[in-house]
Amino acid sequence: MHFVDLSVIILYFIAVVSIGLIRSKKSAKDTGNYILVGRKLSLPGFIATLVTTWYGGILGIGENTFNYGIQTWFIFALPYYFFAILFAMLIAPRIRSKQLVSIPDHFHNKYGRISGITSGIFILFLASPAPYILSIGILLEYITGLPFIWSLLFATILSLIYLWRGGFGAIVRTDIIQFILMFGGFILLVVFAWQKIGSPWEVFSLLPKEHLSITGGKSVSYIIVWFFIALWTFIDPGFYQRCAAAKSPKTAQRGILISVIFWFIFDSLTLTAGLYAKIAITSDHGLFAFPALGDMLLPPLFYGLFLTGLLATIMSTIDSLGFISAFTFGRDIIGKLTDKSNSVQLTKLGLIVMASIAVILAYAFPSVVNLWYLTGSLFVPGLLIPFLLTFTKIQLTNKQGLTLLIVPVIISLFWFIISIFNFQSSIFNLEPFYPGILTSILITTIILIRNYQKGESISK
């Protein structure tokens, strides 16, 4: 790398850690400030931290676009816009009004202590920063030539060090600067690509036919399951935390709706850049599509700024999900098991434990998209319906709530394991998500019918 590019990256790391540590003493005084910034998150801060947190797997997005073209937008963008808008209209204001701290709090209050702890365990998998630690480890290895494991450790430490004292407030402050860097970096890349390669319309005419197909050569079932995995939005702990921290229900609702606009803009930039890479790069290693295209097109300083934008995109997700994993492990699991109430200290313990686990997972399962797919397929079916029921007046017993939470996950996991031994494909060509969510719907229907019949017999 040119020393100018390397200098930009070093300055970025110094700046983001310094910004994260500012005013950290106030943030660490109590749980409300440490985890939810005193429920005073403003609209600009809400938008910046929500938008940046969504794109940690940016290398995976580049790889998928390079390999499958516009399919990427239909599985990683469109369904999330749809469900994010529904979430904003139906759920976000209610989260802020309930004054709870986390998703496991809903399960605890509605279905009992065991359900709360169990849901916390499932959230740990969904909120794991492992896919994003993997992304930044791969990127640092590509940039610096450091061994992969050292890149993972270095990236993890720099992404999480300021959370120890600063908590969620540190995340919001760093996300504002990372928001600017991620958009600026991809705008630079697309502008230079347009000048040196040609307009996007010219590029489209040169692409392979399957790259302009919605399926990208995959099965329709595969595309549809990603649409349903986007239901993840309703139980995304990052969405929940920001809504709970917002100044008001209106701030939470407006923040998500405005974020959808920024997501659309950023997705347009990354999709365009990925298609340029397909035309310009001869290598078949799509994981490095974005940095390789930048290396080809951008002069010194501009290339450093672009790489910094990539790093900022990933780090903004690592710190957010790392922090959520930490307080889920410390406060919602260990705290509930031991009846300890010092959430700040338990969260700090969780930072150490969950960072270690995330590094191990990232090293053991080196595929970002596969990690997304596996966790979404296994745990969304169990969490989705019982979580949505916590916002209704429907009453379930603790046993019913726990059953509705656990059984769909067991079914999805069983389906996944059997499909591995089937070698060729999933049973009946169904992805694990489908039997899980169908089981959840079936159990919910049976419980509601039985509860209705019991209520009717009592009234008689």
C-alpha positions as CSV (number, residue, x, y, z in Angstrom):
1,M,0.0,0.0,0.0
2,H,1.0,3.6,-0.6
3,F,2.1,5.2,2.7
4,V,-0.6,7.9,2.2
5,D,-3.4,5.3,2.1
6,L,-1.9,3.5,5.2
7,S,-1.7,6.9,7.0
8,V,-5.4,7.5,6.4
9,I,-6.3,4.2,7.8
10,I,-4.1,4.6,10.9
11,L,-5.5,8.1,11.5
12,Y,-9.0,6.6,11.2
13,F,-8.3,4.0,13.9
14,I,-6.9,6.6,16.2
15,A,-9.8,9.0,15.6
16,V,-12.6,6.4,16.1
17,V,-11.1,5.1,19.4
18,S,-10.6,8.6,20.7
19,I,-14.1,9.7,19.8
20,G,-15.5,6.6,21.4
21,L,-13.8,7.3,24.7
22,I,-15.0,11.0,24.9
23,R,-17.4,11.6,27.8
24,S,-17.3,7.9,28.7
25,K,-17.4,8.4,32.5
26,K,-20.9,9.8,32.4
27,S,-22.0,6.9,30.2
28,A,-20.8,4.3,32.7
29,K,-22.6,5.7,35.8
30,D,-25.8,3.6,35.5
31,T,-27.5,1.1,33.3
32,G,-29.8,3.6,31.6
33,N,-26.9,5.7,30.4
34,Y,-24.6,2.8,29.6
35,I,-27.0,0.7,27.6
36,L,-29.6,3.2,26.3
37,V,-28.0,6.7,26.6
38,G,-30.6,7.6,29.1
39,R,-33.4,7.1,26.5
40,K,-32.4,10.5,24.9
41,L,-31.2,9.3,21.5
42,S,-31.9,12.1,19.0
43,L,-33.2,11.7,15.4
44,P,-29.8,12.3,13.7
45,G,-28.0,9.9,16.1
46,F,-30.8,7.3,15.7
47,I,-30.5,7.4,11.8
48,A,-26.6,7.4,11.8
49,T,-26.3,4.4,14.2
50,L,-29.2,2.4,12.6
51,V,-28.0,2.9,9.0
52,T,-24.3,2.1,9.7
53,T,-25.1,-1.0,11.8
54,W,-26.9,-2.6,8.9
55,Y,-23.9,-3.1,6.6
56,G,-21.3,-5.0,8.5
57,G,-21.2,-7.8,6.0
58,I,-20.1,-5.4,3.2
59,L,-17.6,-7.9,1.7
60,G,-20.3,-10.5,1.6
61,I,-22.5,-8.1,-0.3
62,G,-19.7,-7.5,-2.8
63,E,-19.1,-11.2,-3.2
64,N,-22.8,-12.0,-3.8
65,T,-23.1,-9.1,-6.3
66,F,-20.0,-10.2,-8.1
67,N,-21.3,-13.8,-8.3
68,Y,-25.0,-13.4,-8.8
69,G,-25.6,-9.8,-9.9
70,I,-28.9,-7.9,-9.1
71,Q,-30.1,-10.9,-7.1
72,T,-28.3,-9.3,-4.2
73,W,-30.8,-6.4,-4.1
74,F,-33.7,-8.8,-4.0
75,I,-32.5,-10.9,-1.1
76,F,-30.5,-8.3,1.0
77,A,-32.3,-5.1,0.3
78,L,-35.9,-5.1,-0.9
79,P,-37.4,-7.5,1.7
80,Y,-35.7,-5.5,4.5
81,Y,-37.2,-2.2,3.3
82,F,-40.6,-3.8,3.4
83,F,-40.3,-5.2,6.9
84,A,-38.5,-2.2,8.3
85,I,-41.4,0.0,7.2
86,L,-43.9,-2.4,8.8
87,F,-41.7,-2.4,11.9
88,A,-41.7,1.4,12.0
89,M,-45.4,1.7,11.7
90,L,-46.5,-1.2,14.0
91,I,-43.8,-2.0,16.5
92,A,-41.2,0.8,17.0
93,P,-43.5,3.2,18.9
94,R,-44.7,0.4,21.2
95,I,-41.1,-0.6,22.1
96,R,-40.3,3.0,23.2
97,S,-43.6,3.2,25.1
98,K,-43.0,-0.1,27.0
99,Q,-39.9,1.2,28.8
100,L,-38.2,-2.2,28.6
101,V,-34.5,-2.6,27.9
102,S,-34.2,-5.7,25.7
103,I,-36.1,-8.4,23.7
104,P,-35.5,-11.0,26.5
105,D,-37.3,-8.6,28.9
106,H,-40.5,-9.1,26.8
107,F,-40.2,-12.8,27.0
108,H,-39.5,-12.7,30.7
109,N,-42.5,-10.4,31.4
110,K,-44.9,-12.3,29.1
111,Y,-43.8,-16.0,29.5
112,G,-41.6,-16.2,32.6
113,R,-38.0,-16.3,33.6
114,I,-37.0,-19.5,31.7
115,S,-38.4,-18.1,28.5
116,G,-36.5,-14.8,29.0
117,I,-33.2,-16.6,29.5
118,T,-33.8,-19.0,26.6
119,S,-34.7,-16.1,24.3
120,G,-31.5,-14.4,25.4
121,I,-29.5,-17.5,24.3
122,F,-31.1,-17.3,20.9
123,I,-30.5,-13.6,20.6
124,L,-26.8,-14.3,21.2
125,F,-26.6,-16.2,18.0
126,L,-28.6,-13.6,16.0
127,A,-26.5,-10.7,17.4
128,S,-23.1,-12.4,17.2
129,P,-20.6,-10.0,15.6
130,A,-18.7,-13.1,14.3
131,P,-19.7,-12.6,10.6
132,Y,-18.4,-9.0,10.8
133,I,-15.3,-9.8,12.7
134,L,-14.7,-12.3,9.9
135,S,-15.2,-9.5,7.3
136,I,-12.9,-7.0,8.9
137,G,-10.2,-9.7,9.6
138,I,-10.3,-10.7,5.9
139,L,-10.1,-7.0,4.9
140,L,-7.2,-6.2,7.2
141,E,-5.3,-9.3,6.0
142,Y,-5.9,-8.1,2.4
143,I,-4.7,-4.6,3.2
144,T,-1.8,-5.2,5.5
145,G,-0.6,-8.8,4.9
146,L,-1.0,-9.6,8.6
147,P,-1.8,-13.3,9.3
148,F,-5.6,-13.9,9.4
149,I,-5.8,-14.7,13.2
150,W,-3.8,-11.5,14.1
151,S,-6.1,-9.5,11.8
152,L,-9.1,-10.9,13.6
153,L,-7.7,-10.1,17.1
154,F,-6.5,-6.6,16.1
155,A,-9.9,-5.7,14.5
156,T,-11.9,-7.0,17.5
157,I,-9.9,-5.1,20.1
158,L,-10.1,-1.8,18.1
159,S,-13.8,-2.3,17.5
160,L,-14.7,-3.0,21.1
161,I,-12.2,-1.3,23.3
162,Y,-14.1,2.0,23.7
163,L,-17.3,0.1,24.7
164,W,-15.8,-0.9,28.0
165,R,-16.2,2.6,29.4
166,G,-18.4,4.4,26.9
167,G,-21.3,1.9,26.3
168,F,-24.0,2.7,23.8
169,G,-23.1,6.4,23.8
170,A,-19.7,5.6,22.4
171,I,-21.3,3.6,19.6
172,V,-23.6,6.5,18.6
173,R,-20.7,9.0,18.5
174,T,-18.5,6.8,16.4
175,D,-21.3,5.8,14.1
176,I,-21.9,9.4,13.1
177,I,-18.3,9.7,11.6
178,Q,-18.6,6.2,10.2
179,F,-21.8,7.1,8.4
180,I,-20.0,9.9,6.6
181,L,-17.0,7.6,5.7
182,M,-19.1,4.7,4.4
183,F,-21.2,6.8,2.0
184,G,-18.2,9.0,1.0
185,G,-16.1,5.9,0.2
186,F,-18.6,4.3,-2.1
187,I,-19.5,7.6,-3.8
188,L,-15.8,8.0,-4.7
189,L,-15.6,4.4,-6.0
190,V,-18.7,4.8,-8.2
191,V,-17.7,8.2,-9.6
192,F,-14.2,6.9,-10.6
193,A,-15.7,3.8,-12.1
194,W,-18.1,5.8,-14.1
195,Q,-15.3,8.0,-15.5
196,K,-12.8,5.1,-16.2
197,I,-15.1,2.2,-17.2
198,G,-18.3,3.8,-18.5
199,S,-21.8,4.5,-17.4
200,P,-23.8,1.9,-15.4
201,W,-26.0,1.4,-18.5
202,E,-23.0,0.5,-20.6
203,V,-21.9,-1.9,-17.9
204,F,-25.3,-3.6,-17.7
205,S,-25.1,-4.4,-21.4
206,L,-21.8,-6.3,-20.8
207,L,-23.0,-8.4,-17.9
208,P,-23.7,-12.1,-18.2
209,K,-27.4,-12.8,-18.6
210,E,-27.8,-14.5,-15.2
211,H,-26.4,-11.3,-13.5
212,L,-29.5,-9.5,-14.6
213,S,-31.9,-12.2,-13.4
214,I,-33.7,-11.8,-10.0
215,T,-32.7,-15.4,-9.1
216,G,-29.1,-15.1,-10.2
217,G,-29.2,-18.7,-11.2
218,K,-30.5,-19.9,-7.8
219,S,-33.8,-21.6,-7.2
220,V,-36.9,-19.7,-6.5
221,S,-37.2,-21.4,-3.1
222,Y,-33.8,-20.0,-2.2
223,I,-34.8,-16.5,-3.1
224,I,-38.1,-16.7,-1.2
225,V,-36.5,-18.0,2.0
226,W,-34.3,-14.9,2.1
227,F,-37.4,-12.9,1.9
228,F,-38.8,-14.7,5.0
229,I,-35.4,-14.5,6.8
230,A,-35.9,-10.7,6.4
231,L,-38.6,-11.1,9.1
232,W,-35.4,-11.0,11.2
233,T,-36.1,-7.3,11.2
234,F,-38.9,-7.7,13.8
235,I,-36.6,-9.4,16.3
236,D,-33.4,-7.6,15.4
237,P,-31.8,-6.5,18.7
238,G,-30.2,-3.6,17.0
239,F,-33.5,-2.2,15.9
240,Y,-34.9,-2.9,19.4
241,Q,-32.1,-1.1,21.3
242,R,-32.3,2.0,19.2
243,C,-36.1,2.2,19.5
244,A,-35.8,1.7,23.3
245,A,-33.1,4.5,23.4
246,A,-35.0,7.0,21.3
247,K,-36.2,10.3,22.7
248,S,-39.8,9.4,21.9
249,P,-42.0,7.0,20.0
250,K,-42.1,9.4,17.1
251,T,-38.3,9.6,17.0
252,A,-38.1,5.8,16.7
253,Q,-40.7,5.7,14.0
254,R,-39.4,8.5,11.9
255,G,-35.8,7.3,12.4
256,I,-36.5,4.0,10.8
257,L,-38.5,5.4,7.8
258,I,-35.7,7.9,7.0
259,S,-33.1,5.1,7.4
260,V,-34.9,3.1,4.7
261,I,-34.2,6.0,2.3
262,F,-30.5,6.0,3.2
263,W,-30.3,2.2,2.9
264,F,-31.8,2.4,-0.6
265,I,-29.1,5.0,-1.6
266,F,-26.3,2.9,-0.1
267,D,-27.6,-0.3,-1.7
268,S,-27.7,1.4,-5.0
269,L,-24.0,2.4,-4.6
270,T,-22.8,-1.0,-3.5
271,L,-24.9,-2.8,-6.2
272,T,-23.5,-0.5,-8.9
273,A,-19.9,-1.0,-7.6
274,G,-20.3,-4.8,-7.5
275,L,-21.5,-4.9,-11.1
276,Y,-18.6,-2.7,-12.2
277,A,-16.3,-5.1,-10.4
278,K,-17.7,-8.0,-12.4
279,I,-16.8,-6.3,-15.6
280,A,-13.4,-4.9,-14.6
281,I,-11.9,-7.6,-12.5
282,T,-10.6,-10.9,-14.0
283,S,-10.1,-12.7,-10.7
284,D,-12.9,-15.0,-9.6
285,H,-12.4,-14.2,-5.9
286,G,-15.6,-12.1,-5.5
287,L,-15.0,-11.6,-1.7
288,F,-12.5,-8.9,-2.6
289,A,-14.6,-7.3,-5.3
290,F,-14.8,-3.9,-3.7
291,P,-11.2,-3.5,-2.4
292,A,-9.8,-4.9,-5.7
293,L,-11.9,-2.5,-7.8
294,G,-10.8,0.4,-5.6
295,D,-7.2,-0.7,-6.0
296,M,-7.6,-0.7,-9.8
297,L,-9.4,2.7,-10.1
298,L,-8.5,5.0,-7.2
299,P,-5.3,7.0,-6.8
300,P,-3.4,7.3,-3.5
301,L,-5.3,9.1,-0.8
302,F,-8.7,8.3,-2.5
303,Y,-8.0,4.6,-2.2
304,G,-7.1,5.1,1.5
305,L,-10.4,7.0,2.0
306,F,-12.3,4.2,0.3
307,L,-10.7,1.5,2.4
308,T,-11.4,3.5,5.5
309,G,-15.0,3.7,4.4
310,L,-15.0,-0.1,4.1
311,L,-13.5,-0.5,7.6
312,A,-16.0,2.0,9.1
313,T,-18.9,0.1,7.5
314,I,-17.8,-3.1,9.2
315,M,-16.6,-1.7,12.5
316,S,-19.9,0.2,13.1
317,T,-21.6,-3.2,13.1
318,I,-19.0,-5.0,15.2
319,D,-19.3,-2.5,18.0
320,S,-23.1,-2.4,17.9
321,L,-23.6,-6.2,17.9
322,G,-20.7,-6.8,20.2
323,F,-22.3,-4.6,22.7
324,I,-25.7,-6.1,22.3
325,S,-24.2,-9.6,22.7
326,A,-22.4,-8.4,25.8
327,F,-25.4,-7.1,27.7
328,T,-27.5,-10.0,26.5
329,F,-25.0,-12.4,27.9
330,G,-24.3,-10.4,31.1
331,R,-27.6,-8.8,31.9
332,D,-30.2,-11.0,30.3
333,I,-28.7,-14.5,30.9
334,I,-26.1,-14.4,33.7
335,G,-27.9,-11.6,35.6
336,K,-31.2,-13.5,35.5
337,L,-29.6,-16.9,36.4
338,T,-27.8,-15.4,39.4
339,D,-30.3,-12.7,40.3
340,K,-27.5,-10.1,40.1
341,S,-28.6,-6.6,39.2
342,N,-25.3,-4.8,38.3
343,S,-25.9,-4.6,34.6
344,V,-22.9,-2.5,33.8
345,Q,-20.4,-4.9,35.3
346,L,-22.2,-7.9,33.9
347,T,-22.1,-6.3,30.4
348,K,-18.3,-5.7,30.7
349,L,-17.9,-9.4,31.6
350,G,-20.1,-10.2,28.5
351,L,-17.8,-8.1,26.3
352,I,-14.8,-10.3,27.1
353,V,-16.7,-13.6,26.8
354,M,-18.7,-12.8,23.6
355,A,-15.7,-11.2,21.9
356,S,-13.7,-14.4,22.5
357,I,-16.5,-16.6,21.2
358,A,-17.0,-14.3,18.1
359,V,-13.3,-14.6,17.2
360,I,-13.5,-18.4,17.5
361,L,-16.6,-18.6,15.3
362,A,-15.2,-16.2,12.7
363,Y,-12.0,-18.3,12.5
364,A,-13.9,-21.6,12.4
365,F,-16.7,-20.7,9.9
366,P,-15.1,-18.4,7.3
367,S,-18.2,-17.5,5.3
368,V,-20.2,-14.3,6.0
369,V,-23.3,-15.2,3.9
370,N,-23.5,-18.7,5.3
371,L,-23.3,-17.5,8.9
372,W,-26.2,-15.1,8.1
373,Y,-28.2,-17.8,6.4
374,L,-27.7,-20.4,9.2
375,T,-28.5,-18.2,12.1
376,G,-31.5,-16.6,10.4
377,S,-32.9,-20.0,9.3
378,L,-32.6,-21.6,12.8
379,F,-33.6,-18.9,15.2
380,V,-36.0,-16.5,13.5
381,P,-38.8,-19.1,13.4
382,G,-38.7,-19.6,17.2
383,L,-38.4,-15.9,18.2
384,L,-40.7,-14.2,15.7
385,I,-44.3,-15.1,16.6
386,P,-43.9,-15.2,20.4
387,F,-42.2,-11.8,20.4
388,L,-44.9,-10.3,18.3
389,L,-47.5,-11.8,20.7
390,T,-45.9,-9.8,23.6
391,F,-47.4,-6.6,22.0
392,T,-51.0,-8.1,22.0
393,K,-53.5,-8.9,24.7
394,I,-53.4,-12.6,24.0
395,Q,-52.5,-14.5,27.1
396,L,-50.4,-17.7,27.1
397,T,-49.2,-19.7,30.0
398,N,-45.5,-19.8,30.7
399,K,-45.3,-23.4,29.5
400,Q,-47.1,-22.5,26.2
401,G,-44.8,-19.5,25.7
402,L,-41.7,-21.7,26.2
403,T,-43.0,-24.4,23.9
404,L,-43.7,-21.8,21.2
405,L,-40.2,-20.5,21.6
406,I,-38.2,-23.7,21.6
407,V,-40.0,-26.3,19.4
408,P,-39.7,-24.4,16.1
409,V,-35.9,-23.9,16.7
410,I,-35.6,-27.7,17.4
411,I,-37.5,-28.5,14.2
412,S,-35.3,-26.1,12.1
413,L,-32.1,-27.5,13.6
414,F,-33.3,-31.1,13.0
415,W,-34.1,-30.2,9.4
416,F,-30.7,-28.6,8.9
417,I,-28.8,-31.6,10.4
418,I,-30.8,-34.1,8.3
419,S,-30.2,-32.1,5.1
420,I,-26.5,-32.3,5.7
421,F,-26.6,-36.0,5.7
422,N,-28.8,-35.9,2.7
423,F,-25.9,-34.4,0.9
424,Q,-27.7,-33.1,-2.2
425,S,-30.4,-30.8,-0.8
426,S,-32.8,-30.2,2.0
427,I,-35.6,-32.7,2.7
428,F,-38.3,-32.2,0.0
429,N,-36.1,-29.3,-1.2
430,L,-37.3,-27.2,1.7
431,E,-34.9,-24.9,3.5
432,P,-34.8,-25.3,7.3
433,F,-36.6,-22.0,7.8
434,Y,-39.8,-23.2,6.3
435,P,-40.6,-26.2,8.7
436,G,-39.5,-24.1,11.6
437,I,-41.9,-21.2,10.9
438,L,-44.7,-23.6,9.9
439,T,-44.3,-25.4,13.2
440,S,-44.5,-22.0,15.0
441,I,-47.7,-21.1,13.1
442,L,-49.2,-24.6,13.9
443,I,-48.3,-24.4,17.6
444,T,-49.7,-20.9,17.9
445,T,-53.0,-22.0,16.2
446,I,-53.4,-25.0,18.5
447,I,-52.7,-23.0,21.6
448,L,-55.2,-20.2,20.6
449,I,-57.9,-22.8,19.8
450,R,-57.4,-24.6,23.1
451,N,-57.3,-21.4,25.1
452,Y,-60.5,-20.2,23.4
453,Q,-62.2,-23.6,24.1
454,K,-61.2,-23.5,27.8
455,G,-62.4,-19.9,28.1
456,E,-65.7,-20.8,26.5
457,S,-66.2,-23.9,28.7
458,I,-65.4,-21.7,31.8
459,S,-68.0,-19.1,30.7
460,K,-70.6,-21.9,30.3
